[in-house]
Amino acid sequence: MSVVRSGHPLHVFGTSRPSDHPRGRAFDVWQIDGHAVVDPATPRSLVERFMRDAAAAGSYNVGGPVLLSGGRTPNQFFSDATHHDHVHVGFRT
């Protein structure tokens, strides 16, 4: 895990919306149980389970290489080119 506060832009990529990272309210995960998120050999089910577990733990926005349906809030899950190699987990204070 890395990019909790430093090493991340102040705004969400390509927007003027403030990022949760500099505020210490988000983190990014590149490996899950020793498996790189971007590795094609990593089971999709592992990434999906991690993303759903993050949402169940209270994350209001979970992004990654897989666009999941459902969620407790609209657009709780997202996927885009920026998140093809990691999972983003953001929390509100």
Contacts in CASP RR format, 6 or more apart in sequence:
PFRMAT RR
TARGET T0000
AUTHOR 0000-0000-0000
METHOD contacts of the structure
MODEL  1
MSVVRSGHPLHVFGTSRPSDHPRGRAFDVWQIDGHAVVDPATPRSLVERF
MRDAAAAGSYNVGGPVLLSGGRTPNQFFSDATHHDHVHVGFRT
1 27 0 8 1.000
1 28 0 8 1.000
1 29 0 8 1.000
1 30 0 8 1.000
2 27 0 8 1.000
2 28 0 8 1.000
2 30 0 8 1.000
3 21 0 8 1.000
3 27 0 8 1.000
3 28 0 8 1.000
4 21 0 8 1.000
4 24 0 8 1.000
4 26 0 8 1.000
4 27 0 8 1.000
5 21 0 8 1.000
5 22 0 8 1.000
5 23 0 8 1.000
5 24 0 8 1.000
7 21 0 8 1.000
8 19 0 8 1.000
8 21 0 8 1.000
8 22 0 8 1.000
9 19 0 8 1.000
10 18 0 8 1.000
10 19 0 8 1.000
10 22 0 8 1.000
11 17 0 8 1.000
11 18 0 8 1.000
11 19 0 8 1.000
12 18 0 8 1.000
12 19 0 8 1.000
13 82 0 8 1.000
19 26 0 8 1.000
20 26 0 8 1.000
20 61 0 8 1.000
20 90 0 8 1.000
20 91 0 8 1.000
21 27 0 8 1.000
21 28 0 8 1.000
23 93 0 8 1.000
25 90 0 8 1.000
25 91 0 8 1.000
25 92 0 8 1.000
25 93 0 8 1.000
26 88 0 8 1.000
26 89 0 8 1.000
26 90 0 8 1.000
26 91 0 8 1.000
27 88 0 8 1.000
27 89 0 8 1.000
27 90 0 8 1.000
28 86 0 8 1.000
28 87 0 8 1.000
28 88 0 8 1.000
28 89 0 8 1.000
29 37 0 8 1.000
29 50 0 8 1.000
29 86 0 8 1.000
29 87 0 8 1.000
29 89 0 8 1.000
30 36 0 8 1.000
30 37 0 8 1.000
30 38 0 8 1.000
30 85 0 8 1.000
30 86 0 8 1.000
31 37 0 8 1.000
32 42 0 8 1.000
32 46 0 8 1.000
32 47 0 8 1.000
32 50 0 8 1.000
32 87 0 8 1.000
33 46 0 8 1.000
35 41 0 8 1.000
35 42 0 8 1.000
35 43 0 8 1.000
35 46 0 8 1.000
36 42 0 8 1.000
36 85 0 8 1.000
37 47 0 8 1.000
37 64 0 8 1.000
37 65 0 8 1.000
37 85 0 8 1.000
37 86 0 8 1.000
37 87 0 8 1.000
38 65 0 8 1.000
38 84 0 8 1.000
38 85 0 8 1.000
38 86 0 8 1.000
44 66 0 8 1.000
47 64 0 8 1.000
47 65 0 8 1.000
47 66 0 8 1.000
47 87 0 8 1.000
48 66 0 8 1.000
48 68 0 8 1.000
50 87 0 8 1.000
51 62 0 8 1.000
51 63 0 8 1.000
51 64 0 8 1.000
51 66 0 8 1.000
51 68 0 8 1.000
51 77 0 8 1.000
51 87 0 8 1.000
52 68 0 8 1.000
54 62 0 8 1.000
54 87 0 8 1.000
54 89 0 8 1.000
55 62 0 8 1.000
55 71 0 8 1.000
55 72 0 8 1.000
55 76 0 8 1.000
55 77 0 8 1.000
58 91 0 8 1.000
59 76 0 8 1.000
59 89 0 8 1.000
59 90 0 8 1.000
59 91 0 8 1.000
60 73 0 8 1.000
60 76 0 8 1.000
60 90 0 8 1.000
60 91 0 8 1.000
60 92 0 8 1.000
61 75 0 8 1.000
61 76 0 8 1.000
61 77 0 8 1.000
61 78 0 8 1.000
61 88 0 8 1.000
61 90 0 8 1.000
62 68 0 8 1.000
62 76 0 8 1.000
62 77 0 8 1.000
62 78 0 8 1.000
62 87 0 8 1.000
62 88 0 8 1.000
62 89 0 8 1.000
62 90 0 8 1.000
63 77 0 8 1.000
63 78 0 8 1.000
63 79 0 8 1.000
63 80 0 8 1.000
63 83 0 8 1.000
63 87 0 8 1.000
63 88 0 8 1.000
63 89 0 8 1.000
64 78 0 8 1.000
64 79 0 8 1.000
64 83 0 8 1.000
64 84 0 8 1.000
64 86 0 8 1.000
64 87 0 8 1.000
64 88 0 8 1.000
65 79 0 8 1.000
65 83 0 8 1.000
65 84 0 8 1.000
65 85 0 8 1.000
65 87 0 8 1.000
66 79 0 8 1.000
67 77 0 8 1.000
67 78 0 8 1.000
67 79 0 8 1.000
68 77 0 8 1.000
69 77 0 8 1.000
70 76 0 8 1.000
70 77 0 8 1.000
71 77 0 8 1.000
END
